[in-house]
Amino acid sequence: MRAKLEILAMVLGFLGLFGVVAAAAMPMWRVSAFIGANLIVMEVLWEGLWMNCYNQADIKMQCKGYDSLLILPPELQAARGLMVVAAVLVVVALFVAGFTMKRTTCCEDHPRAKNVTLAFAASLFLLACLLALIPVCWVAHTVIRDFYNPTVVDSRKRELGASLFIGWATCGLLLAAGVVLVLSYHKRRSKEYQPYAGTYLVGASSVRSGRAPSSFHKVHEYV
């Protein structure tokens, strides 16, 4: 059962890694909103972390990278760094979790160290989930706030892009991977102390079932 939980955590971790990379690479964090006077549905603007894309009718979509990081709003600047760090943490967590699986020979002579390393991998997955969740929620908050702000002109209003929904789904996968590893860690900890408990019970039973000293032994003590 523990091996199945660890394999499930690895699968969820790999899916989470692909989700983080896809969400960070896709330019659909903020998309143009067709409201009010902005009803030209033939023109679509996508804004991402690394580039923006402009699509017009009968014209191939054109994408251009940002000339400077400083022209981005604060939430997109922070999202760049946080998503990259989250992807790195997921990679490290996958390596650490792979070395600590039940069927691996790494730290086989030190089960306690192997269990601690498994808990470390679970914490990396949970930390990566948090780092990916912060920029996604931050960008979504600014988009919704500006959308309902009457002082912002309609041409400057944006809607939630597909990258944000992929980011939320990815955070769910990373959270599930971390929780599964935590459950596996608790199962290992419970198994870790069973040999000691069994040894204590065997010793106690042997003491209780020990034979009484013979009469010859008592006489020998008096002599």
FIMI-652925 format. One record per residue: x, y, z of N, C-alpha, C, O, CB in turn; residue number from 1; chain; residue in three letters. Coordinates in steps of 0.02 Angstrom, whole numbers, plus 50000, padded with zeros to 5 digits. Glycine has a CB too. Layout:
# FIMI-652925
R   n_X   n_Y   n_Z  ca_X  ca_Y  ca_Z   c_X   c_Y   c_Z   o_X   o_Y   o_Z  cb_X  cb_Y  cb_Z   k c   r
R     X     Y     Z     X     Y     Z     X     Y     Z     X     Y     Z     X     Y     Z NUM A ALA
...
This chain:
# FIMI-652925
R   n_X   n_Y   n_Z  ca_X  ca_Y  ca_Z   c_X   c_Y   c_Z   o_X   o_Y   o_Z  cb_X  cb_Y  cb_Z   k c   r
R 50041 49939 50000 50000 50000 50000 50043 50063 50000 50027 50112 49966 49953 50000 50061   1 A MET
R 50098 50061 50039 50142 50120 50041 50175 50132 49974 50183 50189 49952 50194 50111 50095   2 A ARG
R 50195 50077 49940 50226 50085 49875 50178 50116 49825 50198 50157 49784 50251 50018 49849   3 A ALA
R 50115 50097 49828 50065 50126 49783 50055 50200 49797 50047 50240 49751 49998 50089 49789   4 A LYS
R 50055 50219 49861 50048 50290 49878 50107 50330 49851 50098 50385 49826 50042 50299 49954   5 A LEU
R 50167 50303 49857 50225 50339 49833 50226 50345 49757 50246 50397 49730 50289 50304 49858   6 A GLU
R 50204 50293 49723 50200 50296 49649 50147 50348 49629 50157 50386 49582 50182 50227 49619   7 A ILE
R 50092 50349 49665 50040 50399 49651 50067 50470 49661 50052 50515 49622 49979 50387 49695   8 A LEU
R 50106 50480 49715 50135 50545 49727 50183 50565 49671 50185 50623 49651 50172 50546 49794   9 A ALA
R 50223 50518 49646 50269 50533 49591 50231 50553 49528 50250 50600 49493 50314 50473 49577  10 A MET
R 50177 50516 49513 50136 50533 49454 50106 50603 49461 50108 50642 49414 50081 50481 49443  11 A VAL
R 50079 50618 49520 50051 50685 49531 50105 50738 49528 50092 50793 49504 50015 50688 49599  12 A LEU
R 50165 50721 49551 50220 50770 49548 50240 50785 49476 50253 50842 49459 50279 50744 49587  13 A GLY
R 50245 50732 49434 50262 50744 49364 50208 50785 49329 50224 50830 49290 50271 50677 49328  14 A PHE
R 50145 50771 49342 50092 50811 49313 50096 50883 49338 50084 50931 49300 50023 50781 49330  15 A LEU
R 50112 50892 49402 50120 50959 49428 50177 50997 49396 50172 51057 49384 50130 50956 49503  16 A GLY
R 50232 50961 49382 50289 50994 49349 50269 51018 49279 50284 51074 49260 50349 50946 49344  17 A LEU
R 50235 50975 49241 50213 50995 49175 50164 51054 49179 50165 51099 49137 50180 50936 49138  18 A PHE
R 50121 51053 49231 50074 51108 49239 50108 51174 49255 50089 51226 49228 50025 51092 49293  19 A GLY
R 50159 51172 49298 50195 51234 49315 50231 51262 49253 50228 51322 49240 50247 51221 49371  20 A VAL
R 50264 51218 49216 50299 51241 49156 50250 51268 49104 50263 51319 49073 50340 51184 49125  21 A VAL
R 50194 51234 49095 50144 51256 49046 50113 51323 49066 50106 51368 49025 50089 51204 49038  22 A ALA
R 50095 51329 49130 50065 51392 49153 50113 51450 49147 50093 51506 49129 50042 51385 49224  23 A ALA
R 50177 51438 49162 50226 51492 49157 50242 51510 49085 50256 51568 49070 50290 51473 49193  24 A ALA
R 50241 51462 49040 50260 51474 48970 50204 51502 48928 50216 51541 48882 50286 51411 48939  25 A ALA
R 50142 51483 48943 50086 51505 48902 50074 51580 48911 50077 51605 48967 50022 51466 48919  26 A MET
R 50060 51616 48856 50051 51689 48862 49979 51710 48878 49959 51766 48862 50071 51722 48798  27 A PRO
R 49941 51666 48908 49870 51681 48920 49856 51691 48994 49812 51659 49022 49825 51625 48892  28 A MET
R 49894 51735 49025 49879 51753 49094 49824 51805 49098 49780 51802 49141 49943 51779 49129  29 A TRP
R 49826 51852 49053 49773 51903 49048 49754 51910 48975 49798 51919 48932 49796 51972 49078  30 A ARG
R 49690 51907 48960 49665 51912 48891 49619 51972 48886 49590 51994 48935 49629 51847 48869  31 A VAL
R 49612 51997 48826 49571 52056 48814 49498 52041 48828 49473 51987 48812 49580 52082 48743  32 A SER
R 49463 52089 48857 49392 52082 48874 49350 52120 48822 49366 52177 48805 49377 52108 48946  33 A ALA
R 49298 52088 48797 49254 52119 48747 49192 52145 48782 49140 52112 48785 49235 52068 48690  34 A PHE
R 49199 52205 48809 49144 52237 48845 49139 52309 48823 49187 52338 48798 49154 52232 48922  35 A ILE
R 49081 52338 48834 49071 52409 48820 49086 52427 48748 49060 52396 48701 49114 52451 48866  36 A GLY
R 49130 52477 48740 49147 52499 48673 49200 52454 48640 49214 52461 48581 49173 52570 48675  37 A ALA
R 49229 52408 48679 49281 52364 48653 49248 52301 48625 49254 52247 48655 49333 52346 48708  38 A ASN
R 49215 52307 48569 49176 52252 48540 49207 52225 48476 49174 52190 48438 49106 52275 48526  39 A LEU
R 49270 52240 48465 49303 52215 48405 49329 52145 48421 49386 52136 48442 49362 52263 48382  40 A ILE
R 49286 52096 48409 49302 52028 48428 49354 51997 48381 49379 51942 48395 49240 51985 48429  41 A VAL
R 49370 52030 48326 49419 52003 48281 49490 52015 48306 49538 51989 48277 49410 52034 48213  42 A MET
R 49498 52053 48358 49564 52068 48385 49569 52040 48455 49527 52054 48498 49577 52144 48385  43 A GLU
R 49620 52000 48467 49630 51968 48531 49700 51983 48555 49748 51978 48517 49619 51891 48526  44 A VAL
R 49706 52002 48619 49770 52017 48650 49780 51970 48708 49739 51965 48753 49774 52091 48672  45 A LEU
R 49837 51935 48707 49856 51891 48762 49918 51921 48796 49965 51942 48763 49870 51818 48737  46 A TRP
R 49917 51921 48862 49974 51945 48900 50000 51890 48945 49962 51862 48986 49955 52008 48941  47 A GLU
R 50063 51873 48938 50094 51821 48978 50152 51847 49020 50162 51907 49027 50117 51765 48935  48 A GLY
R 50189 51800 49048 50247 51819 49089 50307 51838 49048 50349 51877 49070 50264 51762 49136  49 A LEU
R 50313 51810 48988 50373 51820 48948 50359 51858 48883 50406 51885 48853 50405 51755 48932  50 A TRP
R 50297 51859 48860 50281 51891 48797 50207 51908 48795 50168 51885 48837 50299 51846 48738  51 A MET
R 50188 51949 48747 50118 51961 48733 50105 51944 48660 50148 51953 48617 50097 52035 48748  52 A ASN
R 50045 51920 48646 50027 51898 48579 49965 51937 48556 49919 51950 48594 50013 51822 48578  53 A CYS
R 49966 51955 48493 49912 51995 48463 49888 51958 48401 49926 51941 48356 49936 52067 48444  54 A TYR
R 49823 51946 48400 49792 51909 48345 49738 51952 48314 49692 51974 48349 49764 51841 48369  55 A ASN
R 49742 51963 48250 49693 52002 48213 49665 51959 48157 49698 51913 48133 49723 52067 48186  56 A GLN
R 49605 51976 48135 49572 51937 48083 49615 51935 48020 49643 51986 47999 49502 51966 48067  57 A ALA
R 49619 51875 47989 49655 51864 47927 49730 51878 47933 49764 51885 47883 49625 51908 47872  58 A ASP
R 49755 51883 47995 49826 51894 48006 49851 51842 48055 49819 51828 48105 49840 51967 48032  59 A ILE
R 49908 51814 48041 49937 51764 48085 49954 51795 48153 49975 51853 48156 49999 51733 48054  60 A LYS
R 49945 51757 48206 49959 51783 48272 50032 51802 48279 50077 51764 48258 49940 51732 48326  61 A MET
R 50044 51860 48307 50111 51885 48316 50125 51891 48391 50086 51920 48428 50121 51953 48280  62 A GLN
R 50182 51864 48412 50202 51867 48482 50269 51903 48487 50313 51897 48443 50207 51795 48512  63 A CYS
R 50276 51941 48539 50337 51980 48550 50356 51977 48623 50314 51988 48667 50328 52053 48526  64 A LYS
R 50419 51963 48636 50443 51963 48705 50448 52034 48733 50456 52082 48695 50510 51929 48709  65 A GLY
R 50444 52039 48797 50447 52105 48829 50518 52132 48823 50567 52097 48833 50425 52101 48903  66 A TYR
R 50522 52196 48807 50587 52227 48800 50622 52236 48867 50684 52236 48870 50579 52294 48766  67 A ASP
R 50584 52244 48919 50614 52255 48985 50568 52227 49038 50507 52227 49030 50627 52331 48998  68 A SER
R 50597 52202 49091 50558 52176 49147 50521 52232 49183 50469 52220 49214 50602 52138 49195  69 A LEU
R 50547 52292 49180 50518 52348 49217 50451 52372 49189 50414 52406 49223 50566 52405 49219  70 A LEU
R 50436 52354 49126 50373 52377 49097 50314 52334 49120 50257 52351 49109 50377 52378 49021  71 A ILE
R 50329 52277 49152 50276 52233 49176 50247 52259 49241 50283 52290 49280 50303 52161 49184  72 A LEU
R 50184 52246 49254 50155 52262 49319 50187 52220 49374 50217 52168 49360 50079 52252 49319  73 A PRO
R 50182 52242 49437 50216 52205 49492 50196 52132 49497 50237 52089 49512 50202 52239 49557  74 A PRO
R 50131 52117 49486 50110 52048 49494 50141 52001 49442 50157 51944 49458 50034 52043 49490  75 A GLU
R 50151 52026 49381 50183 51984 49330 50258 51979 49342 50288 51927 49328 50170 52013 49260  76 A LEU
R 50289 52031 49368 50359 52027 49386 50371 51975 49440 50416 51934 49435 50385 52094 49410  77 A GLN
R 50329 51976 49491 50335 51926 49545 50318 51856 49520 50349 51807 49541 50290 51944 49604  78 A ALA
R 50270 51851 49474 50250 51785 49448 50307 51752 49411 50315 51690 49414 50190 51792 49403  79 A ALA
R 50348 51791 49376 50405 51761 49341 50450 51723 49389 50464 51664 49379 50445 51817 49304  80 A ARG
R 50473 51757 49440 50519 51725 49486 50488 51669 49525 50519 51616 49534 50546 51776 49534  81 A GLY
R 50427 51678 49549 50395 51627 49590 50381 51563 49550 50389 51508 49576 50330 51653 49620  82 A LEU
R 50359 51570 49489 50345 51511 49448 50409 51473 49431 50409 51411 49429 50308 51531 49384  83 A MET
R 50463 51508 49419 50527 51475 49405 50551 51438 49467 50573 51381 49462 50580 51526 49381  84 A VAL
R 50547 51470 49525 50568 51437 49587 50524 51377 49602 50548 51325 49625 50566 51487 49645  85 A VAL
R 50459 51383 49588 50413 51327 49599 50432 51268 49555 50430 51210 49578 50340 51349 49586  86 A ALA
R 50449 51281 49492 50468 51226 49447 50532 51192 49471 50538 51131 49468 50478 51252 49376  87 A ALA
R 50580 51231 49494 50643 51202 49520 50629 51160 49582 50658 51106 49589 50694 51258 49536  88 A VAL
R 50586 51184 49626 50570 51145 49686 50535 51079 49670 50547 51029 49702 50526 51187 49733  89 A LEU
R 50493 51080 49620 50459 51018 49600 50509 50968 49572 50505 50908 49587 50405 51032 49547  90 A VAL
R 50557 50991 49533 50609 50946 49507 50650 50916 49564 50662 50855 49564 50656 50984 49458  91 A VAL
R 50670 50957 49611 50708 50932 49669 50666 50883 49709 50691 50831 49731 50732 50990 49713  92 A VAL
R 50603 50900 49720 50559 50855 49758 50550 50787 49724 50548 50736 49757 50490 50888 49768  93 A ALA
R 50547 50787 49658 50540 50723 49622 50603 50681 49629 50598 50620 49639 50527 50736 49547  94 A LEU
R 50662 50712 49626 50724 50675 49636 50728 50647 49706 50746 50588 49716 50784 50719 49621  95 A PHE
R 50713 50689 49755 50717 50666 49825 50666 50610 49839 50683 50560 49870 50705 50725 49874  96 A VAL
R 50605 50620 49815 50554 50568 49825 50571 50504 49789 50556 50449 49813 50486 50594 49802  97 A ALA
R 50604 50508 49731 50624 50448 49695 50676 50408 49732 50675 50346 49730 50650 50466 49627  98 A GLY
R 50722 50442 49767 50773 50406 49805 50746 50374 49869 50776 50327 49895 50829 50454 49822  99 A PHE
R 50690 50400 49894 50664 50375 49957 50606 50327 49950 50574 50309 49999 50644 50433 50000 100 A THR
R 50591 50306 49889 50536 50259 49880 50553 50192 49912 50611 50175 49923 50521 50250 49806 101 A MET
R 50501 50154 49927 50510 50091 49963 50552 50041 49925 50588 50002 49955 50443 50062 49979 102 A LYS
R 50547 50041 49859 50581 49990 49819 50652 50010 49800 50687 49971 49767 50542 49977 49756 103 A ARG
R 50675 50068 49821 50743 50090 49806 50790 50066 49862 50769 50053 49918 50747 50166 49798 104 A THR
R 50854 50061 49845 50905 50038 49893 50940 50096 49928 50984 50084 49969 50956 49995 49859 105 A THR
R 50922 50157 49913 50953 50215 49944 50934 50218 50019 50876 50213 50036 50932 50281 49908 106 A CYS
R 50985 50225 50062 50974 50229 50135 50937 50168 50161 50896 50173 50207 50935 50294 50153 107 A CYS
R 50950 50110 50131 50914 50050 50152 50934 50029 50223 50893 50001 50259 50928 49993 50103 108 A GLU
R 50996 50043 50242 51019 50025 50309 50998 50076 50362 51007 50064 50422 51093 50017 50309 109 A ASP
R 50971 50132 50341 50951 50184 50388 50878 50204 50373 50867 50255 50341 50998 50247 50383 110 A HIS
R 50830 50165 50396 50760 50180 50380 50736 50246 50408 50694 50279 50378 50716 50125 50406 111 A PRO
R 50764 50266 50465 50742 50330 50494 50764 50388 50450 50725 50435 50439 50770 50339 50565 112 A ARG
R 50826 50387 50424 50849 50439 50379 50808 50440 50315 50795 50493 50286 50923 50430 50363 113 A ALA
R 50789 50381 50292 50748 50376 50231 50679 50407 50243 50652 50440 50198 50741 50303 50208 114 A LYS
R 50651 50397 50302 50586 50426 50317 50590 50502 50322 50545 50537 50299 50559 50397 50382 115 A ASN
R 50644 50527 50353 50652 50599 50359 50659 50631 50290 50632 50684 50277 50713 50617 50403 116 A VAL
R 50696 50598 50246 50704 50623 50177 50638 50623 50140 50625 50667 50100 50755 50580 50139 117 A THR
R 50596 50573 50153 50529 50572 50122 50487 50631 50147 50451 50661 50107 50494 50505 50138 118 A LEU
R 50492 50646 50211 50455 50704 50237 50482 50769 50206 50443 50815 50195 50461 50707 50314 119 A ALA
R 50547 50772 50193 50576 50831 50161 50549 50839 50090 50534 50894 50068 50652 50826 50159 120 A PHE
R 50542 50783 50053 50513 50786 49986 50441 50810 49988 50419 50850 49946 50517 50717 49951 121 A ALA
R 50403 50787 50038 50333 50810 50044 50330 50885 50058 50288 50920 50031 50298 50772 50100 122 A ALA
R 50375 50910 50100 50376 50982 50114 50395 51022 50053 50370 51078 50044 50424 50997 50171 123 A SER
R 50438 50995 50010 50455 51030 49948 50395 51035 49901 50385 51087 49870 50513 50995 49912 124 A LEU
R 50357 50982 49896 50296 50985 49854 50247 51037 49881 50217 51074 49843 50262 50915 49852 125 A PHE
R 50238 51039 49947 50191 51087 49976 50216 51158 49967 50177 51204 49955 50180 51072 50050 126 A LEU
R 50282 51168 49974 50310 51235 49964 50303 51257 49891 50287 51315 49878 50383 51237 49985 127 A LEU
R 50314 51211 49844 50305 51228 49773 50233 51245 49758 50219 51290 49718 50328 51170 49729 128 A ALA
R 50186 51210 49790 50115 51226 49782 50101 51297 49805 50065 51334 49772 50072 51176 49822 129 A CYS
R 50129 51316 49862 50117 51384 49888 50147 51437 49842 50116 51488 49828 50147 51391 49958 130 A LEU
R 50208 51424 49818 50241 51473 49774 50205 51481 49708 50204 51536 49679 50314 51453 49762 131 A LEU
R 50175 51428 49682 50137 51433 49620 50068 51465 49632 50041 51497 49587 50129 51364 49588 132 A ALA
R 50041 51455 49691 49974 51481 49705 49975 51557 49715 49927 51591 49697 49945 51447 49767 133 A LEU
R 50029 51584 49743 50032 51656 49757 50026 51697 49693 49983 51741 49690 50098 51672 49793 134 A ILE
R 50068 51686 49641 50061 51729 49581 49995 51719 49544 49968 51767 49517 50117 51716 49534 135 A PRO
R 49970 51657 49543 49907 51645 49508 49850 51683 49541 49811 51717 49507 49891 51569 49506 136 A VAL
R 49846 51679 49606 49792 51716 49642 49803 51791 49639 49755 51829 49635 49789 51693 49715 137 A CYS
R 49865 51813 49640 49880 51885 49637 49858 51914 49570 49824 51965 49568 49956 51898 49649 138 A TRP
R 49877 51881 49515 49857 51905 49449 49781 51903 49441 49752 51950 49415 49891 51863 49394 139 A VAL
R 49749 51850 49464 49677 51845 49459 49643 51900 49499 49592 51928 49478 49653 51776 49484 140 A ALA
R 49671 51917 49557 49642 51970 49598 49646 52038 49562 49598 52076 49562 49678 51974 49666 141 A HIS
R 49704 52053 49532 49711 52117 49497 49666 52120 49436 49639 52173 49420 49784 52128 49477 142 A THR
R 49659 52064 49401 49615 52064 49342 49543 52077 49362 49509 52118 49331 49620 51997 49304 143 A VAL
R 49519 52043 49413 49450 52053 49436 49440 52122 49464 49388 52153 49453 49432 52000 49488 144 A ILE
R 49489 52147 49501 49483 52215 49530 49479 52268 49475 49437 52313 49479 49542 52230 49576 145 A ARG
R 49522 52263 49424 49520 52313 49370 49458 52305 49327 49433 52354 49299 49583 52307 49327 146 A ASP
R 49433 52244 49322 49374 52233 49280 49313 52270 49308 49272 52297 49270 49358 52157 49274 147 A PHE
R 49306 52271 49373 49250 52304 49405 49266 52375 49429 49225 52406 49463 49226 52263 49464 148 A TYR
R 49324 52400 49411 49343 52468 49429 49315 52516 49376 49335 52512 49318 49420 52475 49435 149 A ASN
R 49270 52560 49394 49241 52606 49344 49290 52657 49316 49277 52686 49263 49182 52642 49373 150 A PRO
R 49345 52668 49351 49393 52718 49327 49439 52690 49273 49475 52728 49239 49435 52743 49385 151 A THR
R 49439 52625 49264 49481 52594 49212 49441 52591 49147 49384 52567 49146 49505 52523 49233 152 A VAL
R 49471 52615 49093 49436 52616 49029 49426 52545 49005 49464 52500 49023 49475 52657 48977 153 A VAL
R 49376 52534 48964 49358 52467 48941 49414 52435 48900 49424 52374 48903 49296 52470 48899 154 A ASP
R 49452 52474 48863 49505 52446 48822 49563 52420 48864 49603 52380 48840 49531 52498 48773 155 A SER
R 49568 52441 48928 49621 52418 48972 49600 52361 49017 49641 52335 49054 49646 52476 49013 156 A ARG
R 49537 52342 49015 49513 52288 49058 49530 52221 49027 49530 52212 48966 49437 52295 49069 157 A LYS
R 49544 52174 49070 49563 52107 49049 49520 52055 49083 49485 52069 49132 49637 52094 49063 158 A ARG
R 49523 51994 49057 49488 51937 49086 49539 51883 49105 49597 51886 49086 49435 51909 49037 159 A GLU
R 49515 51835 49144 49559 51780 49167 49577 51736 49108 49533 51714 49070 49524 51739 49222 160 A LEU
R 49642 51723 49101 49665 51681 49046 49670 51608 49065 49661 51590 49123 49732 51705 49023 161 A GLY
R 49683 51566 49016 49686 51494 49027 49745 51475 49072 49741 51424 49108 49692 51457 48961 162 A ALA
R 49798 51514 49072 49856 51499 49114 49838 51500 49188 49865 51461 49227 49912 51548 49101 163 A SER
R 49793 51543 49207 49773 51547 49278 49736 51484 49299 49747 51458 49354 49729 51608 49290 164 A LEU
R 49692 51459 49256 49656 51397 49273 49703 51337 49274 49695 51292 49316 49599 51385 49223 165 A PHE
R 49751 51336 49229 49801 51282 49231 49843 51288 49295 49860 51237 49325 49847 51286 49168 166 A ILE
R 49858 51349 49315 49895 51358 49377 49858 51334 49438 49887 51303 49482 49912 51431 49385 167 A GLY
R 49793 51347 49441 49753 51322 49498 49750 51246 49498 49757 51214 49551 49682 51351 49495 168 A TRP
R 49741 51216 49440 49740 51143 49437 49808 51113 49456 49811 51061 49489 49721 51120 49366 169 A ALA
R 49862 51147 49436 49929 51124 49454 49940 51127 49529 49970 51082 49557 49981 51166 49417 170 A THR
R 49917 51180 49560 49924 51186 49633 49887 51129 49668 49911 51103 49719 49897 51254 49658 171 A CYS
R 49829 51110 49642 49794 51053 49670 49833 50988 49664 49832 50947 49710 49727 51046 49637 172 A GLY
R 49866 50978 49607 49906 50918 49598 49966 50916 49645 49981 50865 49675 49930 50913 49526 173 A LEU
R 50000 50973 49652 50057 50975 49697 50036 50966 49770 50071 50934 49809 50094 51042 49690 174 A LEU
R 49979 50995 49788 49953 50986 49856 49937 50912 49869 49953 50886 49922 49891 51029 49867 175 A LEU
R 49906 50880 49820 49890 50809 49827 49953 50767 49833 49955 50720 49873 49847 50785 49768 176 A ALA
R 50005 50783 49793 50068 50746 49798 50099 50753 49867 50123 50704 49895 50117 50769 49743 177 A ALA
R 50100 50813 49893 50128 50824 49960 50089 50787 50013 50119 50758 50059 50130 50897 49976 178 A GLY
R 50023 50789 50009 49981 50755 50060 49991 50679 50056 49995 50646 50108 49907 50773 50050 179 A VAL
R 49996 50652 49996 50006 50579 49989 50073 50559 50019 50077 50507 50052 50003 50559 49914 180 A VAL
R 50126 50599 50008 50190 50582 50038 50189 50588 50114 50222 50550 50149 50244 50627 50010 181 A LEU
R 50150 50636 50140 50143 50642 50212 50109 50580 50241 50129 50555 50294 50104 50706 50230 182 A VAL
R 50058 50556 50207 50024 50495 50230 50072 50435 50228 50072 50394 50274 49963 50481 50186 183 A LEU
R 50112 50430 50175 50160 50376 50172 50212 50382 50227 50235 50332 50254 50194 50376 50103 184 A SER
R 50231 50443 50242 50280 50455 50296 50252 50431 50363 50288 50399 50402 50299 50529 50301 185 A TYR
R 50189 50446 50377 50158 50424 50440 50153 50348 50443 50162 50319 50496 50089 50456 50448 186 A HIS
R 50139 50316 50387 50136 50244 50387 50205 50214 50400 50211 50164 50436 50109 50218 50319 187 A LYS
R 50256 50244 50371 50324 50220 50384 50344 50230 50457 50376 50187 50487 50373 50255 50338 188 A ARG
R 50325 50287 50485 50341 50299 50556 50308 50249 50602 50338 50226 50650 50321 50370 50576 189 A ARG
R 50246 50231 50586 50212 50182 50628 50245 50113 50622 50248 50076 50671 50139 50177 50608 190 A SER
R 50270 50096 50563 50305 50033 50554 50375 50034 50585 50402 49982 50604 50311 50017 50480 191 A LYS
R 50403 50095 50591 50471 50100 50616 50478 50079 50689 50528 50049 50708 50496 50171 50608 192 A GLU
R 50427 50093 50729 50430 50077 50801 50401 50009 50817 50403 49988 50875 50394 50130 50840 193 A TYR
R 50373 49975 50769 50345 49909 50784 50398 49858 50804 50385 49819 50850 50308 49884 50724 194 A GLN
R 50457 49855 50772 50507 49807 50795 50527 49817 50868 50536 49769 50905 50568 49810 50752 195 A PRO
R 50535 49881 50889 50553 49894 50958 50498 49872 51006 50512 49845 51059 50568 49968 50967 196 A TYR
R 50436 49885 50986 50380 49864 51028 50376 49788 51032 50361 49761 51085 50314 49892 51002 197 A ALA
R 50390 49754 50976 50389 49681 50977 50445 49653 51020 50434 49603 51055 50395 49655 50907 198 A GLY
R 50503 49684 51018 50559 49661 51059 50543 49669 51133 50558 49625 51174 50623 49699 51043 199 A THR
R 50512 49725 51150 50493 49737 51220 50442 49686 51244 50446 49661 51300 50466 49808 51229 200 A TYR
R 50393 49670 51202 50342 49622 51221 50372 49552 51229 50353 49516 51275 50286 49620 51170 201 A LEU
R 50418 49533 51185 50450 49468 51191 50491 49463 51254 50490 49412 51289 50494 49454 51130 202 A VAL
R 50528 49518 51270 50568 49518 51331 50525 49514 51393 50540 49478 51440 50611 49580 51334 203 A GLY
R 50470 49552 51393 50425 49551 51450 50393 49483 51460 50386 49460 51516 50373 49604 51444 204 A ALA
R 50372 49451 51405 50341 49386 51410 50390 49333 51435 50372 49288 51473 50312 49365 51343 205 A SER
R 50453 49339 51413 50503 49291 51436 50517 49298 51510 50529 49249 51545 50568 49299 51397 206 A SER
R 50514 49361 51536 50525 49371 51608 50467 49343 51647 50477 49311 51699 50533 49446 51623 207 A VAL
R 50404 49354 51622 50345 49329 51658 50342 49253 51656 50319 49222 51705 50282 49359 51627 208 A ARG
R 50364 49222 51601 50360 49150 51595 50423 49114 51619 50430 49054 51608 50347 49131 51524 209 A SER
R 50469 49150 51652 50531 49119 51676 50518 49071 51733 50471 49080 51772 50581 49173 51699 210 A GLY
R 50559 49019 51738 50551 48968 51789 50575 48994 51857 50620 49035 51861 50588 48905 51771 211 A ARG
R 50544 48969 51910 50565 48986 51977 50631 48952 51993 50643 48897 51968 50511 48967 52029 212 A ALA
R 50672 48981 52033 50737 48950 52049 50726 48885 52087 50681 48879 52128 50780 48997 52091 213 A PRO
R 50767 48836 52073 50761 48770 52104 50782 48773 52177 50813 48821 52200 50803 48719 52067 214 A SER
R 50763 48719 52214 50782 48714 52285 50857 48708 52293 50886 48733 52342 50747 48656 52318 215 A SER
R 50890 48674 52246 50962 48666 52249 50997 48734 52245 51047 48746 52278 50987 48621 52192 216 A PHE
R 50968 48778 52204 50996 48846 52197 50989 48885 52263 51034 48923 52281 50962 48884 52140 217 A HIS
R 50932 48875 52298 50922 48910 52362 50972 48884 52413 51001 48924 52450 50851 48900 52387 218 A LYS
R 50982 48818 52416 51030 48791 52464 51100 48815 52449 51139 48830 52494 51028 48715 52465 219 A VAL
R 51116 48819 52384 51182 48841 52364 51194 48914 52385 51250 48932 52402 51191 48833 52288 220 A HIS
R 51142 48955 52383 51149 49024 52404 51163 49028 52478 51204 49069 52499 51086 49064 52387 221 A GLU
R 51132 48987 52519 51145 48989 52592 51216 48966 52606 51249 48994 52651 51094 48945 52631 222 A TYR
R 51241 48918 52572 51309 48894 52583 51359 48947 52563 51420 48935 52569 51321 48830 52544 223 A VAL
